[in-house]
Amino acid sequence: MLTLTPAERSELRAQAHALNPVVMVGESGLSDSVLKEIDKSLNAHGLIKVRVFGDDREERIAIYETICAELKAAPVQHIGKLLVLYRPRKEDLKKAAAGAKGGLREVTIVKTHTTKRPTVNKVMLKGNERVTAGGLVKRAKPRQRSTKKSLG
């Protein structure tokens, strides 16, 4: 089972507030087909709500723990008959790993004008480039070298 810090859980609860339940667990309980559907939804969305029908609270808690254990998901919130689950998507993990290497990244530049509508440009930046306040793309300045080290 995946564990979250309280700050991460709070952020996920805020994101889940606007979501609708994507999977419904009926009176028959948690079957293999329902688990497969929850797994597909977690792969597609990462953060989902599941509605569990039935009035037995202990049974809902058991279903919640079973889903989290079998699908390696993190429990975010349990309110009444709604369960909120989170599992990071594989694409998000790949993007985070690629972003850390300093490759190309897409940046949106919006230039406002007093008389015309604002212009929007999407630009690909290399690892050593940055966008100035005026919307220009500049390379990062080369590192300053010590004059003492170059003489000696």
C-alpha positions as CSV (number, residue, x, y, z in Angstrom):
1,M,0.0,0.0,0.0
2,L,1.2,3.5,-0.9
3,T,1.6,6.0,2.0
4,L,1.1,9.8,1.7
5,T,2.1,12.7,3.9
6,P,-0.7,14.8,5.4
7,A,0.1,17.7,3.1
8,E,-0.1,15.4,0.0
9,R,-3.4,13.9,1.3
10,S,-4.8,17.4,1.9
11,E,-3.9,18.4,-1.7
12,L,-5.4,15.3,-3.2
13,R,-8.6,15.8,-1.1
14,A,-8.9,19.3,-2.6
15,Q,-8.5,17.9,-6.1
16,A,-11.0,15.1,-5.6
17,H,-13.7,17.4,-4.4
18,A,-14.9,18.2,-7.9
19,L,-14.7,14.5,-9.1
20,N,-17.7,12.2,-9.7
21,P,-17.5,8.5,-8.7
22,V,-16.2,6.5,-11.7
23,V,-16.8,3.0,-10.2
24,M,-19.7,1.7,-8.2
25,V,-19.5,-1.3,-5.9
26,G,-22.9,-2.9,-5.6
27,E,-24.5,-5.1,-3.0
28,S,-22.7,-8.2,-4.2
29,G,-19.4,-6.6,-3.0
30,L,-15.9,-6.5,-4.4
31,S,-15.5,-8.9,-7.4
32,D,-12.6,-9.4,-9.7
33,S,-14.3,-7.4,-12.5
34,V,-14.9,-4.5,-10.2
35,L,-11.2,-4.6,-9.1
36,K,-10.1,-4.6,-12.8
37,E,-12.3,-1.6,-13.5
38,I,-10.9,0.3,-10.5
39,D,-7.4,-0.6,-11.7
40,K,-8.2,0.7,-15.2
41,S,-9.5,3.9,-13.7
42,L,-6.5,4.4,-11.5
43,N,-4.2,3.9,-14.6
44,A,-6.2,6.4,-16.6
45,H,-6.8,9.1,-14.0
46,G,-4.6,8.5,-11.0
47,L,-7.1,10.0,-8.5
48,I,-10.6,8.5,-8.4
49,K,-13.8,8.3,-6.4
50,V,-15.5,4.9,-5.8
51,R,-19.1,4.7,-4.4
52,V,-19.9,1.7,-2.3
53,F,-23.5,0.8,-1.9
54,G,-24.5,-0.9,1.3
55,D,-25.2,0.3,4.9
56,D,-22.5,-1.7,6.7
57,R,-19.7,0.7,7.7
58,E,-17.2,-2.1,8.6
59,E,-17.8,-3.8,5.3
60,R,-17.0,-0.5,3.5
61,I,-13.8,-0.1,5.5
62,A,-12.8,-3.6,4.6
63,I,-13.4,-3.0,0.9
64,Y,-11.4,0.2,1.1
65,E,-8.4,-1.6,2.7
66,T,-8.7,-4.5,0.2
67,I,-8.6,-2.2,-2.8
68,C,-5.6,-0.3,-1.5
69,A,-3.7,-3.4,-0.6
70,E,-4.4,-5.3,-3.9
71,L,-3.9,-2.4,-6.3
72,K,-1.1,-0.7,-4.4
73,A,-3.1,2.5,-4.1
74,A,-3.1,5.1,-1.3
75,P,-6.2,5.8,0.7
76,V,-7.0,9.5,0.5
77,Q,-10.4,9.9,2.1
78,H,-13.5,7.9,3.2
79,I,-16.7,9.9,3.7
80,G,-19.8,7.9,4.1
81,K,-20.2,5.7,1.0
82,L,-17.5,7.5,-1.1
83,L,-13.9,6.3,-1.2
84,V,-11.1,8.4,-2.7
85,L,-8.1,6.5,-4.0
86,Y,-4.8,7.7,-5.4
87,R,-2.1,5.9,-7.4
88,P,0.5,7.9,-9.4
89,R,0.1,7.3,-13.2
90,K,2.9,5.7,-15.1
91,E,3.0,8.6,-17.6
92,D,3.4,11.1,-14.7
93,L,6.3,9.2,-13.3
94,K,8.0,9.1,-16.7
95,K,7.4,12.9,-17.2
96,A,8.9,13.6,-13.8
97,A,12.0,11.6,-14.6
98,A,12.4,13.2,-18.0
99,G,12.0,16.7,-16.6
100,A,14.7,16.2,-14.1
101,K,17.3,15.5,-16.8
102,G,17.1,19.1,-18.2
103,G,16.0,18.2,-21.7
104,L,13.5,20.2,-23.9
105,R,10.5,21.7,-22.2
106,E,7.6,23.6,-23.5
107,V,6.9,27.2,-22.3
108,T,3.9,29.4,-23.1
109,I,4.8,33.1,-23.6
110,V,1.9,35.6,-23.4
111,K,2.6,39.2,-24.6
112,T,0.0,41.7,-23.7
113,H,-0.7,44.8,-25.9
114,T,-2.6,47.9,-25.0
115,T,-4.7,48.1,-28.2
116,K,-4.6,44.5,-29.6
117,R,-5.4,41.1,-28.1
118,P,-2.6,39.4,-26.3
119,T,-0.4,37.1,-28.4
120,V,0.3,33.6,-27.2
121,N,3.4,31.7,-28.3
122,K,4.5,28.2,-27.4
123,V,8.2,27.7,-27.4
124,M,10.5,24.8,-26.8
125,L,13.4,25.6,-24.4
126,K,16.6,23.8,-24.0
127,G,18.0,23.0,-20.6
128,N,20.3,26.1,-20.6
129,E,17.7,28.6,-21.8
130,R,15.3,30.9,-19.9
131,V,12.5,33.3,-20.7
132,T,13.0,37.0,-19.6
133,A,10.3,39.2,-18.2
134,G,9.8,40.7,-21.7
135,G,9.2,37.3,-23.3
136,L,12.6,36.9,-24.9
137,V,14.5,33.6,-24.9
138,K,18.0,33.8,-23.6
139,R,20.7,31.3,-22.9
140,A,21.9,31.1,-19.3
141,K,25.1,33.1,-18.7
142,P,28.3,31.1,-18.8
143,R,29.8,30.5,-15.4
144,Q,32.3,33.0,-14.3
145,R,35.9,31.7,-14.1
146,S,38.4,32.8,-11.5
147,T,41.2,34.9,-13.0
148,K,43.5,33.6,-10.3
149,K,42.9,30.0,-11.3
150,S,43.5,30.6,-15.0
151,L,46.8,32.4,-14.4
152,G,48.2,29.7,-12.1
